[in-house]
Amino acid sequence: MASLKGIGSSVVPTDLVDFEPDEGLVAVAVFDDYVKAGDAGLAILAMGNAYWMILHDERYVICVVKNRYAAISAELDLLVALEAGRVRGARFEYQEFDFGWRSFALYAAVLIACFVWQGRADIVSVGRVDSVAMVQGSQWSRAVTALTLHADVVHLVSNLISGMGFAFFVCRFFGAAAGWLLVLLSGIAGNVLNALVYYPELHYSIGASTAVFGALGLLTGIGIWAAVLDPDHRLSLPRWLVPLFGGLTLLGLFGVGDGNVDVAAHISGFVCGVVFGALGACVQRWFSVLQRWSVACSALSLGLLALAWYARAGA
């Protein structure tokens, strides 16, 4: 939209050659696009004023009566400034990356290999989350190793399927290597938080589900950040509540239950994921650069797992 200001009815915009409005009218705006011209006309009608759209030299000229020119021109200028502000800063723009099918195969291979290993050696007791050992004994490497241990095949398969499902969207937003690293960090932070919540009570926990719900938290954090940046809505509640409620709903459906379900671990992973997701979303453009360092990010993820198990084996 381009506002065309003039003084008096005799002024004709310089880019409208040979344009003569009807008597009593003055040009207030000109557009190359019919839809935008119509939007401006609707805005003028909303003010309670009439307008005339005149096609001149393949352009659409909006004319109004002389005595309403100043008020309408000022209002259109405000609309132009508002729209420009939205385009520059309010819209949530992001880049999508390849999800990296090899990373999913590697995720499955690591969990399956560790499950086979724990069936042949007594590694659960040294690798599980132990709230007392972690806080009092500073055995923080347990927060990493516990993610690779599972109670049975059903537990393993459940985390394989759900983990891949949530991680697919995380990797599309952050890239495969960086996305899986964030999932891992969310799981680690969730296990640490879980141990701190239970301490000084003795609490044991195993499973990749803390990281799985960390991935759900990452997606929720992304949604919250996107909603905060885009204020255009017709809802009576803040838009950031929508992804938050969605994430909490999934957490309630799949992360809370009876039996051996570690609800606190799921909630801890989810909360940490929300924080990491929102922070990552606000600097998503940086992840374009990280695509060049995908091998390093992958090595860092595998290195954290290897170093953690090395520390536990030497304990």
BELHUMO-V271293 format. One record per pair of residues at least 4 apart in sequence whose C-alpha atoms are under 8 Angstrom apart, sorted by sequence separation. I is the first residue (numbers start at 1). GAP is how many residues later the second one is. D is the distance in Angstrom with one decimal. If there is no record, write none. Layout:
BEGIN
((I,GAP,D) (I,GAP,D))
END
This chain:
BEGIN
((7,4,6.4) (12,4,7.0) (13,4,7.7) (21,4,5.9) (22,4,8.0) (33,4,6.3) (34,4,6.1) (35,4,6.2) (36,4,6.3) (37,4,6.2) (38,4,6.2) (39,4,6.3) (40,4,6.3) (41,4,6.2) (42,4,6.1) (43,4,6.6) (44,4,6.8) (45,4,5.2) (55,4,5.6) (56,4,6.3) (64,4,6.8) (65,4,6.4) (68,4,6.2) (69,4,5.8) (70,4,6.2) (71,4,6.3) (72,4,6.1) (73,4,6.2) (74,4,6.4) (75,4,6.4) (76,4,6.2) (77,4,6.3) (78,4,6.1) (79,4,6.1) (80,4,6.1) (81,4,6.1) (82,4,6.4) (83,4,6.3) (84,4,6.2) (85,4,6.0) (86,4,4.5) (87,4,6.1) (100,4,7.2) (101,4,6.5) (102,4,6.2) (103,4,6.1) (104,4,6.3) (105,4,6.1) (106,4,6.1) (107,4,6.4) (108,4,6.0) (109,4,5.9) (110,4,6.2) (111,4,6.1) (112,4,6.2) (113,4,6.1) (114,4,6.1) (115,4,6.4) (116,4,6.7) (117,4,6.2) (118,4,6.1) (122,4,8.0) (123,4,6.0) (124,4,5.6) (130,4,5.9) (131,4,6.1) (132,4,5.6) (133,4,4.7) (134,4,4.8) (135,4,7.2) (140,4,7.8) (141,4,6.5) (142,4,5.7) (143,4,7.2) (144,4,7.7) (145,4,7.1) (151,4,6.1) (152,4,6.3) (153,4,6.0) (154,4,6.0) (155,4,6.4) (156,4,6.2) (157,4,6.2) (158,4,6.1) (159,4,5.4) (160,4,6.1) (161,4,6.2) (162,4,6.3) (163,4,5.8) (164,4,5.9) (165,4,7.4) (166,4,6.6) (167,4,5.9) (168,4,6.3) (169,4,6.4) (170,4,6.1) (171,4,4.5) (172,4,7.1) (174,4,6.0) (175,4,5.4) (176,4,6.2) (177,4,6.3) (178,4,6.2) (179,4,6.3) (180,4,6.1) (181,4,6.1) (182,4,6.0) (183,4,6.3) (184,4,6.2) (185,4,6.0) (186,4,5.9) (187,4,6.2) (188,4,6.3) (189,4,6.1) (190,4,6.0) (191,4,6.2) (192,4,6.3) (193,4,6.1) (194,4,6.4) (195,4,6.0) (198,4,7.0) (199,4,7.7) (208,4,6.2) (209,4,6.1) (210,4,6.1) (211,4,6.2) (212,4,6.6) (213,4,6.1) (214,4,6.2) (215,4,6.5) (216,4,6.3) (217,4,6.0) (218,4,6.2) (219,4,6.3) (220,4,6.2) (221,4,6.2) (222,4,6.2) (223,4,6.1) (224,4,6.2) (225,4,6.3) (226,4,6.3) (227,4,6.9) (235,4,7.3) (237,4,7.3) (238,4,7.8) (239,4,7.8) (240,4,6.6) (241,4,5.9) (242,4,6.2) (243,4,6.0) (244,4,6.1) (245,4,6.0) (246,4,6.4) (247,4,6.1) (248,4,6.0) (249,4,6.1) (250,4,6.0) (251,4,4.8) (252,4,5.5) (257,4,5.9) (262,4,6.6) (263,4,6.2) (264,4,5.9) (265,4,6.1) (266,4,6.1) (267,4,6.1) (268,4,6.2) (269,4,6.0) (270,4,6.2) (271,4,6.5) (272,4,6.3) (273,4,5.8) (274,4,6.1) (275,4,6.2) (276,4,5.9) (277,4,6.0) (278,4,6.4) (279,4,6.9) (280,4,5.8) (283,4,7.6) (284,4,7.6) (285,4,7.6) (286,4,6.7) (287,4,6.4) (288,4,7.8) (289,4,7.5) (290,4,6.3) (293,4,6.3) (294,4,6.1) (295,4,6.1) (296,4,6.0) (297,4,6.4) (298,4,6.3) (299,4,5.7) (300,4,6.1) (301,4,6.6) (302,4,6.1) (303,4,5.9) (304,4,6.0) (305,4,6.3) (306,4,6.1) (307,4,6.1) (308,4,6.3) (309,4,6.0) (310,4,6.3) (311,4,6.3) (6,5,5.7) (21,5,6.2) (31,5,6.9) (32,5,8.0) (44,5,5.7) (45,5,6.0) (55,5,4.7) (56,5,6.9) (64,5,6.3) (85,5,6.9) (86,5,6.2) (118,5,5.6) (129,5,7.5) (132,5,7.1) (133,5,6.6) (134,5,4.3) (135,5,7.7) (150,5,6.0) (151,5,7.6) (170,5,7.5) (171,5,4.5) (174,5,5.0) (198,5,6.5) (250,5,7.4) (251,5,6.9) (256,5,6.9) (6,6,7.5) (21,6,7.1) (31,6,5.8) (44,6,6.9) (45,6,7.5) (54,6,5.7) (55,6,6.2) (118,6,6.7) (133,6,5.9) (134,6,5.2) (150,6,5.7) (171,6,7.6) (173,6,7.6) (233,6,7.3) (255,6,7.7) (256,6,7.9) (257,6,7.3) (6,7,7.6) (12,7,7.0) (30,7,7.5) (44,7,7.0) (53,7,6.3) (54,7,5.1) (171,7,7.4) (256,7,5.4) (5,8,8.0) (12,8,7.5) (53,8,5.6) (54,8,6.5) (134,8,7.1) (171,8,4.6) (195,8,7.4) (231,8,7.6) (255,8,6.3) (4,9,6.6) (53,9,4.7) (54,9,7.5) (170,9,5.6) (171,9,6.9) (41,10,6.6) (52,10,5.7) (53,10,6.3) (170,10,7.8) (256,10,7.9) (51,11,6.7) (52,11,5.0) (228,11,6.9) (255,11,5.9) (41,12,7.9) (51,12,5.7) (52,12,6.4) (130,12,7.4) (167,12,7.3) (227,12,5.2) (228,12,5.8) (255,12,7.7) (51,13,4.9) (129,13,5.4) (167,13,7.1) (227,13,4.8) (13,14,7.8) (50,14,6.7) (51,14,7.6) (128,14,5.8) (129,14,6.0) (226,14,7.7) (9,15,7.6) (12,15,7.4) (50,15,7.9) (127,15,5.3) (128,15,7.6) (224,15,7.7) (225,15,7.2) (251,15,7.7) (9,16,7.2) (37,16,7.8) (126,16,7.7) (167,16,7.5) (224,16,4.5) (251,16,7.6) (9,17,5.7) (128,17,6.7) (129,17,5.7) (223,17,7.1) (224,17,7.2) (127,18,5.2) (128,18,4.4) (224,18,7.8) (49,19,7.9) (127,19,5.4) (191,19,6.9) (224,19,5.9) (251,19,7.9) (190,20,6.3) (223,20,5.4) (224,20,6.7) (41,21,7.4) (128,21,7.3) (187,21,7.5) (190,21,7.5) (223,21,7.7) (127,22,7.6) (187,22,8.0) (188,22,8.0) (221,22,7.9) (4,23,7.1) (5,23,6.4) (37,23,6.6) (187,23,5.0) (188,23,7.3) (220,23,5.5) (221,23,7.8) (4,24,5.2) (37,24,7.8) (186,24,7.8) (187,24,3.7) (190,24,7.4) (220,24,5.9) (3,25,6.2) (4,25,5.1) (37,25,7.3) (124,25,6.9) (186,25,5.9) (187,25,7.4) (3,26,4.7) (4,26,7.3) (32,26,7.4) (33,26,7.5) (34,26,6.7) (185,26,7.8) (187,26,7.9) (220,26,7.7) (2,27,5.8) (3,27,7.1) (32,27,5.0) (33,27,7.3) (184,27,5.9) (187,27,5.7) (220,27,5.6) (1,28,7.3) (2,28,6.1) (31,28,5.9) (32,28,6.2) (44,28,6.8) (183,28,5.7) (186,28,5.0) (1,29,7.2) (2,29,6.9) (30,29,6.9) (31,29,5.1) (183,29,7.3) (186,29,7.3) (1,30,6.2) (30,30,5.6) (31,30,6.5) (217,30,6.9) (30,31,4.4) (118,31,7.4) (183,31,6.0) (216,31,6.7) (29,32,6.0) (30,32,6.0) (183,32,5.3) (28,33,7.7) (29,33,5.2) (43,33,7.9) (115,33,7.5) (182,33,8.0) (27,34,6.6) (28,34,5.8) (29,34,7.3) (114,34,6.1) (115,34,6.3) (1,35,6.9) (27,35,5.8) (28,35,5.6) (114,35,6.6) (115,35,6.6) (183,35,7.7) (1,36,7.7) (27,36,4.3) (28,36,6.8) (40,36,7.4) (19,37,7.2) (26,37,5.3) (27,37,6.6) (111,37,5.6) (25,38,6.0) (26,38,5.6) (110,38,7.6) (111,38,7.5) (213,38,7.4) (1,39,7.9) (25,39,5.4) (26,39,6.2) (25,40,4.5) (26,40,5.8) (147,40,7.2) (24,41,5.8) (25,41,5.5) (28,41,6.8) (115,41,7.9) (147,41,7.8) (21,42,7.5) (24,42,6.0) (213,42,7.7) (26,43,7.2) (144,43,7.8) (28,44,7.8) (112,44,7.8) (143,44,7.9) (144,44,5.5) (28,45,6.1) (111,45,7.6) (143,45,5.2) (167,45,7.9) (170,45,6.9) (143,46,7.6) (163,46,7.7) (166,46,7.2) (144,47,7.9) (143,48,5.1) (159,48,7.8) (163,48,7.8) (167,48,6.0) (170,48,7.0) (111,49,7.9) (143,49,5.9) (159,49,6.2) (163,49,4.9) (166,49,5.8) (170,49,6.4) (159,50,5.9) (162,50,6.8) (166,50,6.0) (169,50,7.5) (156,51,7.8) (108,52,6.4) (140,52,7.3) (155,52,7.7) (163,52,7.5) (214,52,7.8) (217,52,7.3) (218,52,7.7) (221,52,7.1) (222,52,7.7) (159,53,6.9) (166,53,7.9) (213,53,5.8) (217,53,4.4) (220,53,8.0) (221,53,4.2) (225,53,5.5) (213,54,7.5) (214,54,8.0) (216,54,6.4) (217,54,6.2) (219,54,7.9) (220,54,5.8) (221,54,6.3) (224,54,6.9) (151,55,7.4) (210,55,5.6) (214,55,4.4) (215,55,7.3) (217,55,7.0) (218,55,4.4) (219,55,7.3) (221,55,7.2) (222,55,5.2) (223,55,7.9) (226,55,7.9) (150,56,6.0) (151,56,7.5) (209,56,8.0) (210,56,5.1) (213,56,5.5) (214,56,4.5) (217,56,4.1) (218,56,4.9) (221,56,4.4) (222,56,5.1) (225,56,6.6) (9,57,6.6) (149,57,5.6) (150,57,4.9) (205,57,7.1) (209,57,6.7) (212,57,7.7) (213,57,4.9) (214,57,7.3) (216,57,7.0) (217,57,4.2) (218,57,7.4) (220,57,7.1) (221,57,4.3) (225,57,7.0) (8,58,7.8) (148,58,7.7) (149,58,5.2) (150,58,7.6) (210,58,7.3) (211,58,6.0) (214,58,6.4) (215,58,6.1) (216,58,7.9) (217,58,7.8) (218,58,6.3) (219,58,6.4) (221,58,7.9) (222,58,7.7) (146,59,7.1) (147,59,6.2) (148,59,6.2) (149,59,7.2) (210,59,4.9) (214,59,4.3) (218,59,4.0) (222,59,5.5) (104,60,6.7) (135,60,7.3) (146,60,4.8) (147,60,4.8) (148,60,6.1) (205,60,7.9) (210,60,7.5) (213,60,7.5) (214,60,7.5) (217,60,6.9) (218,60,7.3) (221,60,7.7) (134,61,7.1) (135,61,7.1) (146,61,6.0) (147,61,4.2) (129,62,7.1) (146,62,7.4) (147,62,7.5) (131,63,7.8) (132,63,7.7) (147,63,7.3) (131,64,4.3) (135,64,7.3) (147,64,7.2) (130,65,7.0) (131,65,6.8) (129,66,7.2) (131,67,6.5) (132,67,6.2) (5,68,7.0) (131,68,5.6) (132,68,6.3) (4,69,7.7) (99,69,6.1) (131,69,7.3) (132,69,7.2) (3,70,6.8) (99,70,7.7) (131,70,7.3) (132,70,5.7) (194,70,6.1) (100,71,7.7) (131,71,5.7) (132,71,7.5) (194,71,5.4) (99,72,5.0) (130,72,6.9) (131,72,5.3) (3,73,6.9) (98,73,7.3) (99,73,5.1) (103,73,6.6) (130,73,5.7) (131,73,6.8) (3,74,6.4) (97,74,7.0) (98,74,5.9) (103,74,7.3) (129,74,7.4) (130,74,4.9) (191,74,6.3) (194,74,5.9) (97,75,4.8) (100,75,7.8) (129,75,5.2) (130,75,7.0) (190,75,6.3) (193,75,6.1) (96,76,5.3) (97,76,6.2) (99,76,6.2) (100,76,5.3) (128,76,6.5) (129,76,4.9) (190,76,7.7) (96,77,5.3) (97,77,6.9) (98,77,6.3) (99,77,5.1) (103,77,7.9) (128,77,5.8) (129,77,6.3) (190,77,7.9) (191,77,7.1) (2,78,7.7) (95,78,6.9) (96,78,7.6) (97,78,5.1) (98,78,6.9) (128,78,5.3) (190,78,4.5) (191,78,7.1) (1,79,6.5) (94,79,7.7) (96,79,7.7) (97,79,7.6) (189,79,7.8) (190,79,4.0) (189,80,6.9) (190,80,7.5) (188,81,8.0) (190,81,7.6) (187,82,5.4) (190,82,6.0) (186,83,5.8) (189,83,6.4) (186,84,7.8) (187,85,7.9) (186,86,5.5) (187,86,8.0) (186,87,5.1) (183,90,7.4) (186,90,7.2) (182,94,7.3) (178,109,7.5) (174,110,7.0) (173,111,7.9) (175,112,7.1) (178,112,7.2) (174,113,6.0) (178,113,7.9) (177,114,7.8) (175,116,6.8) (178,116,7.0) (181,116,6.8) (177,117,5.2) (181,117,7.3) (184,117,7.2) (176,118,7.7) (177,118,7.3) (178,119,6.0) (181,119,7.7) (177,120,5.5) (178,120,7.6) (181,120,5.6) (177,121,5.2) (180,121,7.7) (92,134,5.5) (92,137,5.9) (91,138,6.1) (92,138,6.4) (90,139,5.1) (91,139,5.3) (89,140,7.7) (90,140,5.2) (90,141,7.1) (144,160,7.5) (145,160,6.6) (144,161,6.4) (145,163,6.2) (144,164,6.2) (145,164,6.1) (142,166,7.2) (141,167,4.9) (141,168,7.5) (141,170,6.9) (142,170,7.4) (141,171,6.9) (127,182,7.5) (127,185,6.6) (126,186,6.3) (126,187,7.7) (95,189,7.8) (94,190,6.8) (95,190,7.5) (94,191,7.3) (95,193,8.0))
END
